[in-house]
Amino acid sequence: MGVSEILVQIDREIAQLQQARAMLNGASNGKFRVARPGKRVARKKRNLTPEGRRRIAEAVKRRWAEQKKRAAAGK
């Protein structure tokens, strides 16, 4: 690989970086949101449906029953 090939590769990389920078600068125009350090966005609270709560409760009960069965078999 010669010096001229290395320079061409570096020029390509510089062009890609400049393009990425231009896209990020365009993001400040309102097209994209850029996260800034120090600012925290409050997340929307997730709500479970009664059906979801019931399914979780059943799964936990099955888990407890399995643990009890294993503990009884181990004694």
BELPE-V721301 format. One line per field, one symbol per residue. ss: DSSP state (~ for helix, > for strand, _ for the rest). A space follows every 10 residues. Layout:
ss->???
This chain:
ss->__~~~~~~~~ ~~~~~~~~~~ ~~~~~~~~~~ ~_________ _________~ ~~~~~~~~~~ ~~~~~~~~~~ ~~~~_
